């Protein structure tokens, strides 16, 4: 990334667009604390991500920031309920409390009652809903989604975008990357990237790598 300035307010649905290699995934990784910027400022949920320790970043990813991936990243040998409860159990939440929260998250994405199924027993769209449930379980404040509709047909992709838009409407901040122009209709902010820079704004004046959510 090179001199990208970005502010995303709570409850926004911001969409990152641009060609492959433009920096969309890198920007998501920076916001999520998976990567660190070489320079500039990066503030997420009031935390200085450039100064945070690896332990602090890991804690944020477990409790405050959720991730959704194009290929779902579900563990095939675990039930849907177990997949969704993993972040909470990893954060030290008691198993029963984590499973109760996971059941609520599955219900929130329209999959209540399916928790005992395995990923291979549900459709691709349902698997992506499970991934979203895992991203929001425990009432996390930010969801970062990298091409969340890329592996889905257009109708199912629209359902996923409607779900993410609904989460945004409930106050969850959503930042996602996409190649699908149909997804822009759901955005409160569209950020166009080209070669690691913003192509939709003049950020020549003292720009820094900054993401605020």
C-alpha positions in Angstrom: 0.0 0.0 0.0 1.2 3.5 -0.8 -0.3 6.6 0.9 -3.8 5.3 1.3 -6.1 7.3 3.6 -9.3 5.6 4.6 -11.9 6.2 7.3 -14.7 3.7 7.9 -17.3 4.7 10.5 -19.1 2.2 12.8 -22.0 0.5 11.0 -20.7 1.3 7.5 -20.5 -1.2 4.7 -17.4 -0.2 2.8 -16.5 -2.0 -0.5 -13.0 -2.3 -1.9 -12.8 -2.6 -5.6 -9.9 -2.9 -8.0 -8.0 -5.3 -10.3 -6.2 -8.3 -8.9 -3.0 -7.1 -7.2 -4.4 -3.6 -6.5 -4.1 -4.0 -2.8 -7.6 -5.0 -1.6 -6.5 -8.1 0.4 -3.5 -6.3 1.7 -5.7 -3.5 3.1 -8.0 -6.0 4.7 -5.0 -7.7 6.3 -3.8 -4.4 7.6 -7.2 -3.5 9.2 -7.4 -7.0 10.7 -3.9 -6.9 12.2 -2.7 -9.8 10.0 -0.1 -7.5 8.5 1.6 -4.3 9.8 2.2 -1.1 7.8 5.8 -0.1 7.2 4.9 3.6 7.9 1.9 5.8 8.6 -0.9 5.4 11.1 -3.4 2.6 11.5 -6.1 2.9 14.1 -8.8 0.2 14.5 -11.5 0.4 17.2 -9.4 3.0 18.9 -6.3 0.8 19.1 -3.0 1.8 17.5 -2.3 -1.3 15.4 1.3 -0.2 14.7 2.1 -0.3 18.4 0.0 -3.3 19.5 1.8 -6.5 20.5 1.2 -9.7 18.6 -0.8 -11.0 21.6 -3.0 -7.9 21.6 -3.6 -8.2 17.8 -4.5 -11.9 18.2 -6.9 -11.0 21.0 -8.6 -8.4 18.8 -9.0 -11.0 16.0 -10.6 -13.5 18.5 -13.0 -11.1 20.2 -13.6 -7.9 18.1 -12.7 -8.5 14.4 -14.1 -11.3 12.3 -13.0 -12.6 8.9 -14.9 -14.1 6.0 -13.1 -15.8 3.2 -14.0 -16.6 -0.4 -13.4 -20.4 0.2 -15.3 -20.4 3.5 -12.3 -21.9 5.5 -14.5 -24.2 7.6 -13.1 -27.3 9.3 -14.6 -30.3 7.6 -14.4 -32.6 10.6 -16.3 -30.2 12.9 -20.0 -29.5 12.9 -21.3 -26.1 11.9 -21.9 -25.3 15.6 -18.3 -26.3 16.5 -16.9 -24.2 13.6 -18.7 -21.1 14.8 -17.8 -21.6 18.4 -14.1 -21.9 17.7 -13.1 -18.2 18.1 -14.8 -17.9 21.4 -13.3 -21.2 22.7 -9.9 -19.9 21.5 -10.5 -16.8 23.5 -11.1 -18.8 26.7 -14.9 -18.7 26.8 -16.3 -21.8 28.5 -17.4 -24.4 26.0 -21.1 -24.3 26.9 -21.2 -20.5 26.8 -19.4 -20.6 23.4 -21.7 -23.2 22.0 -24.8 -21.2 23.1 -23.4 -18.0 21.5 -22.6 -20.1 18.3 -26.2 -21.3 18.2 -27.4 -17.7 18.4 -25.0 -16.6 15.7 -26.2 -19.4 13.4 -29.8 -18.4 14.0 -28.8 -14.8 13.2 -27.7 -15.9 9.7 -30.8 -18.0 9.1 -29.3 -21.4 10.0 -30.9 -22.1 13.4 -31.3 -25.8 13.9 -28.5 -26.9 11.5 -25.7 -26.7 14.0 -25.2 -30.5 14.1 -24.6 -30.8 10.4 -21.1 -30.9 8.8 -20.0 -28.5 6.1 -20.2 -31.2 3.4 -23.9 -31.6 4.3 -24.9 -28.0 3.4 -24.7 -25.8 0.3 -22.0 -23.4 -0.6 -24.3 -20.4 0.3 -25.0 -22.0 3.6 -21.3 -22.6 4.2 -20.7 -18.9 3.6 -23.5 -18.1 6.1 -21.7 -20.3 8.6 -18.5 -18.4 7.9 -20.3 -15.1 8.6 -21.8 -16.5 11.8 -18.2 -17.4 12.9 -17.1 -13.9 12.0 -19.8 -12.2 14.2 -20.1 -14.7 17.1 -19.6 -12.9 20.4 -20.9 -9.7 18.9 -17.7 -8.7 17.2 -17.6 -5.1 16.0 -15.9 -5.5 12.6 -16.3 -8.1 9.8 -13.7 -8.2 7.1 -14.7 -10.2 4.0 -12.4 -11.0 1.1 -14.5 -11.7 -2.0 -17.3 -13.3 0.1 -19.5 -13.9 -3.0 -16.7 -15.0 -5.4 -17.4 -18.7 -5.2 -21.2 -18.3 -5.3 -23.8 -18.0 -8.0 -25.4 -14.6 -8.5 -28.6 -15.3 -6.6 -26.7 -16.8 -3.6 -24.2 -14.0 -3.7 -27.0 -11.5 -3.5 -28.3 -13.3 -0.4 -24.9 -13.1 1.2 -24.7 -9.3 0.4 -28.1 -8.8 1.9 -27.0 -10.6 5.0 -23.9 -8.5 5.3 -25.9 -5.3 4.7 -28.3 -6.4 7.4 -25.4 -6.8 9.9 -24.2 -3.3 8.9 -27.7 -2.0 9.6 -27.5 -3.5 13.1 -24.3 -1.6 13.8 -21.5 -4.0 12.7 -18.8 -2.4 10.6 -18.3 -4.4 7.4 -15.4 -4.0 5.0 -15.3 -6.3 2.0 -13.4 -6.7 -1.3 -15.2 -7.7 -4.5 -14.9 -8.0 -8.3 -18.6 -8.1 -8.7 -20.1 -4.7 -9.6 -23.5 -5.8 -8.4 -22.2 -5.7 -4.9 -21.6 -2.0 -5.0 -25.3 -1.4 -4.6 -25.0 -2.4 -1.0 -22.1 -0.1 -0.2 -22.2 3.0 2.0 -18.7 3.7 0.7 -16.8 2.5 -2.3 -13.0 2.6 -2.3 -11.3 2.0 -5.6 -7.6 0.8 -5.4 -5.0 0.7 -8.2 -1.4 -0.4 -7.7 -1.7 0.0 -3.9 -3.1 3.5 -4.1 -6.6 5.0 -3.9 -7.8 5.7 -7.4 -11.1 7.3 -6.3 -9.7 10.2 -4.3 -6.9 12.8 -4.3 -4.7 11.7 -1.4 -1.5 13.4 -2.5 -1.5 15.7 0.5 0.4 14.1 3.3 -1.4 10.8 2.9 -0.7 7.9 5.2 -1.8 4.3 5.4 -4.7 4.8 7.8 -7.8 2.7 8.4 -10.2 3.8 11.1 -13.2 1.8 12.1 
